[in-house]
Amino acid sequence: MKAIDRGHVVALLMLLIPIWSQAESGVPVVSGSLEAAGLCGLARDAGAGGFSSELRLVLELSPEDGMLFRAEGGYTLDYGLASELAIVYDAGAAAPADPADLPPGDDLHRGFFLDQAYAQATLGRVSMRAGIVPVGWGSAYLYNPTSRTAESEFPGENLDIVRGRAGFWSSLALPRSISLEAYALADGRAHSTVPDIGELDADAVPWGVKAQVRTNAIDASVSCFRELRRAGEDATLWLGADIALITGDVTWYAEAAIPPEDSESLEGSAGLSYLPPIDGTTLRAEYIYLGAGATDAQDYNVAALIDGDRVLLGRQYLFLGAEIEDVQAARWKLEAGCLMNLVDRSAVLLAEATWIPRLSLELSCFARWFTGSGEEELGGERPLGPSISLAPYRSAAGLSVKMRF
């Protein structure tokens, strides 16, 4: 097991001590989930399989009025098609690790994570957090141009999870539904694993400030923030704005961010969600614009994809989705969607059906189909060198079980 993994385990165990002591008073301070999924490959991966499992713990403690402690972390296992590392090895982009070279007890199938661990104090109109703090900015549903503090993730994945970074966060509530928010972090979007005396020089600290107004019908903000991809790289200053407006059964939203020194790298999302006259149904549409993305498949920046700096390589995307759920008994839910790259017309089709026999148990069957071929982004292969090509997105179907506690 890696040293950083041991540290996460020790931290989680230490956090359980005060939680157990509070649990005796009957206060619900522990929650979490265990999710496991098995999948089988489709198309080029027919016959291949995969398995993933995630244990997530959420620990909360309120020792006195105005104080809060919260931690969220857990443990993952990924095998076969569910392992990003296995896909990289399969492409020949990296040589598989020799088990004999790994530290005793280490296993590249597994990983530990600590997404949040912070103390919060509320003093009148001021709230402050310190530790591993989440910063979730933006009103868009699928892609948030103003949220630039954690690793990039494929749009639509982990929508309910905000991954934190070490640092400070504060907010100030003002009259007329106005609030101010600010943060300063000690780490870039890609976590730095090696300490450096200059990693917190004044020109490298990621920070952000935002002014927001929120009412029953409108939520709007303007922001300024500095993004740091990883330690040792130049930081980028951004200006951002977003707005969400409710008009009857339709919620409209738009969000954008632009670096003043590189206006061609403008990023934006705009879309809507509509509640038709069918109970439990939601229809969604979102357009995504990435100014730094390619307008031709030949110009895709594969290196940025491998490094984790980008998850979308094109310039324009369109998402269409629909959801319907049982509003009477909350026993089932159906979801379907399509994300299309408007540059090369490749797409990913998503579908999931969920049965909820108990409030704490979900059983799902799902499928994802990438339509691209050749060098198209969503489903195609990207050449990396002689006889080496990477197909990062794999079509698959599977079953999953999720238990909440």
Secondary structure as a PSIPRED ss2 file (coil, helix, strand):
# PSIPRED VFORMAT (PSIPRED V4.0)

   1 M C   1.000  0.000  0.000
   2 K C   1.000  0.000  0.000
   3 A H   0.000  1.000  0.000
   4 I H   0.000  1.000  0.000
   5 D H   0.000  1.000  0.000
   6 R H   0.000  1.000  0.000
   7 G H   0.000  1.000  0.000
   8 H H   0.000  1.000  0.000
   9 V H   0.000  1.000  0.000
  10 V H   0.000  1.000  0.000
  11 A H   0.000  1.000  0.000
  12 L H   0.000  1.000  0.000
  13 L H   0.000  1.000  0.000
  14 M H   0.000  1.000  0.000
  15 L H   0.000  1.000  0.000
  16 L H   0.000  1.000  0.000
  17 I H   0.000  1.000  0.000
  18 P H   0.000  1.000  0.000
  19 I H   0.000  1.000  0.000
  20 W H   0.000  1.000  0.000
  21 S H   0.000  1.000  0.000
  22 Q H   0.000  1.000  0.000
  23 A H   0.000  1.000  0.000
  24 E C   1.000  0.000  0.000
  25 S C   1.000  0.000  0.000
  26 G C   1.000  0.000  0.000
  27 V C   1.000  0.000  0.000
  28 P C   1.000  0.000  0.000
  29 V C   1.000  0.000  0.000
  30 V E   0.000  0.000  1.000
  31 S E   0.000  0.000  1.000
  32 G E   0.000  0.000  1.000
  33 S E   0.000  0.000  1.000
  34 L E   0.000  0.000  1.000
  35 E E   0.000  0.000  1.000
  36 A E   0.000  0.000  1.000
  37 A E   0.000  0.000  1.000
  38 G E   0.000  0.000  1.000
  39 L E   0.000  0.000  1.000
  40 C E   0.000  0.000  1.000
  41 G E   0.000  0.000  1.000
  42 L C   1.000  0.000  0.000
  43 A H   0.000  1.000  0.000
  44 R H   0.000  1.000  0.000
  45 D H   0.000  1.000  0.000
  46 A C   1.000  0.000  0.000
  47 G C   1.000  0.000  0.000
  48 A C   1.000  0.000  0.000
  49 G E   0.000  0.000  1.000
  50 G E   0.000  0.000  1.000
  51 F E   0.000  0.000  1.000
  52 S E   0.000  0.000  1.000
  53 S E   0.000  0.000  1.000
  54 E E   0.000  0.000  1.000
  55 L E   0.000  0.000  1.000
  56 R E   0.000  0.000  1.000
  57 L E   0.000  0.000  1.000
  58 V E   0.000  0.000  1.000
  59 L E   0.000  0.000  1.000
  60 E E   0.000  0.000  1.000
  61 L E   0.000  0.000  1.000
  62 S C   1.000  0.000  0.000
  63 P C   1.000  0.000  0.000
  64 E C   1.000  0.000  0.000
  65 D C   1.000  0.000  0.000
  66 G C   1.000  0.000  0.000
  67 M E   0.000  0.000  1.000
  68 L E   0.000  0.000  1.000
  69 F E   0.000  0.000  1.000
  70 R E   0.000  0.000  1.000
  71 A E   0.000  0.000  1.000
  72 E E   0.000  0.000  1.000
  73 G E   0.000  0.000  1.000
  74 G E   0.000  0.000  1.000
  75 Y E   0.000  0.000  1.000
  76 T E   0.000  0.000  1.000
  77 L E   0.000  0.000  1.000
  78 D E   0.000  0.000  1.000
  79 Y E   0.000  0.000  1.000
  80 G E   0.000  0.000  1.000
  81 L C   1.000  0.000  0.000
  82 A C   1.000  0.000  0.000
  83 S C   1.000  0.000  0.000
  84 E H   0.000  1.000  0.000
  85 L H   0.000  1.000  0.000
  86 A H   0.000  1.000  0.000
  87 I H   0.000  1.000  0.000
  88 V H   0.000  1.000  0.000
  89 Y H   0.000  1.000  0.000
  90 D H   0.000  1.000  0.000
  91 A H   0.000  1.000  0.000
  92 G C   1.000  0.000  0.000
  93 A C   1.000  0.000  0.000
  94 A C   1.000  0.000  0.000
  95 A C   1.000  0.000  0.000
  96 P C   1.000  0.000  0.000
  97 A C   1.000  0.000  0.000
  98 D C   1.000  0.000  0.000
  99 P H   0.000  1.000  0.000
 100 A H   0.000  1.000  0.000
 101 D H   0.000  1.000  0.000
 102 L C   1.000  0.000  0.000
 103 P C   1.000  0.000  0.000
 104 P C   1.000  0.000  0.000
 105 G C   1.000  0.000  0.000
 106 D C   1.000  0.000  0.000
 107 D C   1.000  0.000  0.000
 108 L C   1.000  0.000  0.000
 109 H C   1.000  0.000  0.000
 110 R E   0.000  0.000  1.000
 111 G E   0.000  0.000  1.000
 112 F E   0.000  0.000  1.000
 113 F E   0.000  0.000  1.000
 114 L E   0.000  0.000  1.000
 115 D E   0.000  0.000  1.000
 116 Q E   0.000  0.000  1.000
 117 A E   0.000  0.000  1.000
 118 Y E   0.000  0.000  1.000
 119 A E   0.000  0.000  1.000
 120 Q E   0.000  0.000  1.000
 121 A E   0.000  0.000  1.000
 122 T E   0.000  0.000  1.000
 123 L E   0.000  0.000  1.000
 124 G C   1.000  0.000  0.000
 125 R C   1.000  0.000  0.000
 126 V E   0.000  0.000  1.000
 127 S E   0.000  0.000  1.000
 128 M E   0.000  0.000  1.000
 129 R E   0.000  0.000  1.000
 130 A E   0.000  0.000  1.000
 131 G E   0.000  0.000  1.000
 132 I E   0.000  0.000  1.000
 133 V E   0.000  0.000  1.000
 134 P C   1.000  0.000  0.000
 135 V C   1.000  0.000  0.000
 136 G C   1.000  0.000  0.000
 137 W C   1.000  0.000  0.000
 138 G C   1.000  0.000  0.000
 139 S C   1.000  0.000  0.000
 140 A C   1.000  0.000  0.000
 141 Y C   1.000  0.000  0.000
 142 L C   1.000  0.000  0.000
 143 Y C   1.000  0.000  0.000
 144 N C   1.000  0.000  0.000
 145 P C   1.000  0.000  0.000
 146 T C   1.000  0.000  0.000
 147 S C   1.000  0.000  0.000
 148 R C   1.000  0.000  0.000
 149 T C   1.000  0.000  0.000
 150 A C   1.000  0.000  0.000
 151 E C   1.000  0.000  0.000
 152 S C   1.000  0.000  0.000
 153 E C   1.000  0.000  0.000
 154 F C   1.000  0.000  0.000
 155 P C   1.000  0.000  0.000
 156 G C   1.000  0.000  0.000
 157 E C   1.000  0.000  0.000
 158 N C   1.000  0.000  0.000
 159 L C   1.000  0.000  0.000
 160 D C   1.000  0.000  0.000
 161 I C   1.000  0.000  0.000
 162 V C   1.000  0.000  0.000
 163 R C   1.000  0.000  0.000
 164 G C   1.000  0.000  0.000
 165 R E   0.000  0.000  1.000
 166 A E   0.000  0.000  1.000
 167 G E   0.000  0.000  1.000
 168 F E   0.000  0.000  1.000
 169 W E   0.000  0.000  1.000
 170 S E   0.000  0.000  1.000
 171 S E   0.000  0.000  1.000
 172 L E   0.000  0.000  1.000
 173 A E   0.000  0.000  1.000
 174 L E   0.000  0.000  1.000
 175 P C   1.000  0.000  0.000
 176 R C   1.000  0.000  0.000
 177 S C   1.000  0.000  0.000
 178 I E   0.000  0.000  1.000
 179 S E   0.000  0.000  1.000
 180 L E   0.000  0.000  1.000
 181 E E   0.000  0.000  1.000
 182 A E   0.000  0.000  1.000
 183 Y E   0.000  0.000  1.000
 184 A E   0.000  0.000  1.000
 185 L E   0.000  0.000  1.000
 186 A C   1.000  0.000  0.000
 187 D C   1.000  0.000  0.000
 188 G C   1.000  0.000  0.000
 189 R C   1.000  0.000  0.000
 190 A C   1.000  0.000  0.000
 191 H C   1.000  0.000  0.000
 192 S C   1.000  0.000  0.000
 193 T C   1.000  0.000  0.000
 194 V C   1.000  0.000  0.000
 195 P C   1.000  0.000  0.000
 196 D C   1.000  0.000  0.000
 197 I C   1.000  0.000  0.000
 198 G C   1.000  0.000  0.000
 199 E C   1.000  0.000  0.000
 200 L C   1.000  0.000  0.000
 201 D C   1.000  0.000  0.000
 202 A C   1.000  0.000  0.000
 203 D C   1.000  0.000  0.000
 204 A C   1.000  0.000  0.000
 205 V C   1.000  0.000  0.000
 206 P C   1.000  0.000  0.000
 207 W E   0.000  0.000  1.000
 208 G E   0.000  0.000  1.000
 209 V E   0.000  0.000  1.000
 210 K E   0.000  0.000  1.000
 211 A E   0.000  0.000  1.000
 212 Q E   0.000  0.000  1.000
 213 V E   0.000  0.000  1.000
 214 R E   0.000  0.000  1.000
 215 T C   1.000  0.000  0.000
 216 N C   1.000  0.000  0.000
 217 A C   1.000  0.000  0.000
 218 I E   0.000  0.000  1.000
 219 D E   0.000  0.000  1.000
 220 A E   0.000  0.000  1.000
 221 S E   0.000  0.000  1.000
 222 V E   0.000  0.000  1.000
 223 S E   0.000  0.000  1.000
 224 C E   0.000  0.000  1.000
 225 F E   0.000  0.000  1.000
 226 R E   0.000  0.000  1.000
 227 E E   0.000  0.000  1.000
 228 L C   1.000  0.000  0.000
 229 R C   1.000  0.000  0.000
 230 R C   1.000  0.000  0.000
 231 A C   1.000  0.000  0.000
 232 G C   1.000  0.000  0.000
 233 E C   1.000  0.000  0.000
 234 D C   1.000  0.000  0.000
 235 A C   1.000  0.000  0.000
 236 T E   0.000  0.000  1.000
 237 L E   0.000  0.000  1.000
 238 W E   0.000  0.000  1.000
 239 L E   0.000  0.000  1.000
 240 G E   0.000  0.000  1.000
 241 A E   0.000  0.000  1.000
 242 D E   0.000  0.000  1.000
 243 I E   0.000  0.000  1.000
 244 A E   0.000  0.000  1.000
 245 L E   0.000  0.000  1.000
 246 I E   0.000  0.000  1.000
 247 T E   0.000  0.000  1.000
 248 G C   1.000  0.000  0.000
 249 D C   1.000  0.000  0.000
 250 V E   0.000  0.000  1.000
 251 T E   0.000  0.000  1.000
 252 W E   0.000  0.000  1.000
 253 Y E   0.000  0.000  1.000
 254 A E   0.000  0.000  1.000
 255 E E   0.000  0.000  1.000
 256 A E   0.000  0.000  1.000
 257 A E   0.000  0.000  1.000
 258 I E   0.000  0.000  1.000
 259 P C   1.000  0.000  0.000
 260 P C   1.000  0.000  0.000
 261 E C   1.000  0.000  0.000
 262 D C   1.000  0.000  0.000
 263 S H   0.000  1.000  0.000
 264 E H   0.000  1.000  0.000
 265 S H   0.000  1.000  0.000
 266 L C   1.000  0.000  0.000
 267 E E   0.000  0.000  1.000
 268 G E   0.000  0.000  1.000
 269 S E   0.000  0.000  1.000
 270 A E   0.000  0.000  1.000
 271 G E   0.000  0.000  1.000
 272 L E   0.000  0.000  1.000
 273 S E   0.000  0.000  1.000
 274 Y E   0.000  0.000  1.000
 275 L C   1.000  0.000  0.000
 276 P C   1.000  0.000  0.000
 277 P C   1.000  0.000  0.000
 278 I C   1.000  0.000  0.000
 279 D C   1.000  0.000  0.000
 280 G C   1.000  0.000  0.000
 281 T E   0.000  0.000  1.000
 282 T E   0.000  0.000  1.000
 283 L E   0.000  0.000  1.000
 284 R E   0.000  0.000  1.000
 285 A E   0.000  0.000  1.000
 286 E E   0.000  0.000  1.000
 287 Y E   0.000  0.000  1.000
 288 I E   0.000  0.000  1.000
 289 Y E   0.000  0.000  1.000
 290 L E   0.000  0.000  1.000
 291 G C   1.000  0.000  0.000
 292 A C   1.000  0.000  0.000
 293 G C   1.000  0.000  0.000
 294 A E   0.000  0.000  1.000
 295 T C   1.000  0.000  0.000
 296 D C   1.000  0.000  0.000
 297 A H   0.000  1.000  0.000
 298 Q H   0.000  1.000  0.000
 299 D H   0.000  1.000  0.000
 300 Y C   1.000  0.000  0.000
 301 N C   1.000  0.000  0.000
 302 V H   0.000  1.000  0.000
 303 A H   0.000  1.000  0.000
 304 A H   0.000  1.000  0.000
 305 L H   0.000  1.000  0.000
 306 I H   0.000  1.000  0.000
 307 D H   0.000  1.000  0.000
 308 G C   1.000  0.000  0.000
 309 D C   1.000  0.000  0.000
 310 R C   1.000  0.000  0.000
 311 V C   1.000  0.000  0.000
 312 L C   1.000  0.000  0.000
 313 L C   1.000  0.000  0.000
 314 G E   0.000  0.000  1.000
 315 R C   1.000  0.000  0.000
 316 Q E   0.000  0.000  1.000
 317 Y E   0.000  0.000  1.000
 318 L E   0.000  0.000  1.000
 319 F E   0.000  0.000  1.000
 320 L E   0.000  0.000  1.000
 321 G E   0.000  0.000  1.000
 322 A E   0.000  0.000  1.000
 323 E E   0.000  0.000  1.000
 324 I E   0.000  0.000  1.000
 325 E E   0.000  0.000  1.000
 326 D C   1.000  0.000  0.000
 327 V C   1.000  0.000  0.000
 328 Q C   1.000  0.000  0.000
 329 A C   1.000  0.000  0.000
 330 A C   1.000  0.000  0.000
 331 R C   1.000  0.000  0.000
 332 W E   0.000  0.000  1.000
 333 K E   0.000  0.000  1.000
 334 L E   0.000  0.000  1.000
 335 E E   0.000  0.000  1.000
 336 A E   0.000  0.000  1.000
 337 G E   0.000  0.000  1.000
 338 C E   0.000  0.000  1.000
 339 L E   0.000  0.000  1.000
 340 M E   0.000  0.000  1.000
 341 N E   0.000  0.000  1.000
 342 L C   1.000  0.000  0.000
 343 V C   1.000  0.000  0.000
 344 D C   1.000  0.000  0.000
 345 R C   1.000  0.000  0.000
 346 S C   1.000  0.000  0.000
 347 A E   0.000  0.000  1.000
 348 V E   0.000  0.000  1.000
 349 L E   0.000  0.000  1.000
 350 L E   0.000  0.000  1.000
 351 A E   0.000  0.000  1.000
 352 E E   0.000  0.000  1.000
 353 A E   0.000  0.000  1.000
 354 T E   0.000  0.000  1.000
 355 W E   0.000  0.000  1.000
 356 I E   0.000  0.000  1.000
 357 P E   0.000  0.000  1.000
 358 R E   0.000  0.000  1.000
 359 L C   1.000  0.000  0.000
 360 S C   1.000  0.000  0.000
 361 L E   0.000  0.000  1.000
 362 E E   0.000  0.000  1.000
 363 L E   0.000  0.000  1.000
 364 S E   0.000  0.000  1.000
 365 C E   0.000  0.000  1.000
 366 F E   0.000  0.000  1.000
 367 A E   0.000  0.000  1.000
 368 R E   0.000  0.000  1.000
 369 W E   0.000  0.000  1.000
 370 F E   0.000  0.000  1.000
 371 T C   1.000  0.000  0.000
 372 G C   1.000  0.000  0.000
 373 S C   1.000  0.000  0.000
 374 G C   1.000  0.000  0.000
 375 E C   1.000  0.000  0.000
 376 E C   1.000  0.000  0.000
 377 E C   1.000  0.000  0.000
 378 L C   1.000  0.000  0.000
 379 G C   1.000  0.000  0.000
 380 G C   1.000  0.000  0.000
 381 E C   1.000  0.000  0.000
 382 R E   0.000  0.000  1.000
 383 P E   0.000  0.000  1.000
 384 L E   0.000  0.000  1.000
 385 G E   0.000  0.000  1.000
 386 P C   1.000  0.000  0.000
 387 S C   1.000  0.000  0.000
 388 I E   0.000  0.000  1.000
 389 S E   0.000  0.000  1.000
 390 L E   0.000  0.000  1.000
 391 A C   1.000  0.000  0.000
 392 P C   1.000  0.000  0.000
 393 Y C   1.000  0.000  0.000
 394 R C   1.000  0.000  0.000
 395 S C   1.000  0.000  0.000
 396 A E   0.000  0.000  1.000
 397 A E   0.000  0.000  1.000
 398 G E   0.000  0.000  1.000
 399 L E   0.000  0.000  1.000
 400 S E   0.000  0.000  1.000
 401 V E   0.000  0.000  1.000
 402 K E   0.000  0.000  1.000
 403 M E   0.000  0.000  1.000
 404 R E   0.000  0.000  1.000
 405 F C   1.000  0.000  0.000
